[in-house]
Amino acid sequence: MKELTVKEMYTLEETIAKDIFDGVTYPWEVLPKIGEFIVKLGETLPADEYDKAGDNVWIAKSAKVFASAYINGPAIIGKNAEVRHCAFIRGNAIVGEGAVVGNSTELKNVILFNKVQVPHYNYVGDSVLGYKSHMGAGSITSNVKSDKKLVVIKTPEGKIETGLKKFGAMLGDEVEVGCGTVLNPGSVVGSYTNIYPLSSVRGYVPGKSIYKCQGEVVEKVAE
């Protein structure tokens, strides 16, 4: 399905991880590759711009990392990013330039494009968040099905087998996720879409739309 492809969902110039998407059709295909990619990329980062802070952890000199934050490698914290009080980065995480990882937010196996904001009590695992996407306070990605089966993405054109047991959410560029929302395993949200607060999202949500609740998704009206 064309709408779910990397080309349709993401501005690749807005991530240091652009090369991981080479030869990839759907964004979730990169999830098993993130850790190894970070290690290789980290070794190429210029020492005058990035500090190596521990085992396979690279932090831009211009980034602001609170002393109470925990960062486990492999991880790259981009230029002018902010990692706030008690953030928990478990590993396999790329935090883009100007991105915000907030108070008590937890990251694991993720790519955050530039200027992504996950600023308040978020859990983001096995996910890719596009340029300027934002998750409201308390919104999370649920990355494992309750029956522990492989994740299947449901689309209007049929189901797509991912072959992945762990799969959180793919958010396109400038997606707004309302407070308290749960993005269930295999959620794919197209660019410029708004998700109402307290939503439970499943499957594919078209770009440039407003998700009010399951079964009620409307097209955005141009202002």
Secondary structure, DSSP 8 states (H G I E B T S, - for coil): -GGGSHHHH--GGG-TTGGGGTT-SSGGGGGGGHHHHHHHHHTTS-TTTEEE-STTEEEETT-EE-TT-EE-SSEEE-TT-EE-TT-EE-SSEEE-TT-EEEET-EEEEEEE-TT-EEEES-EEEEEEE-TT-EE-TT-EE--B-TT----EEEETTEEEE---SB--EEE-TT-EE-TT-EE-TTEEE-TT-EE-TT-EE-SEE-SSEEEEETTEEEE----
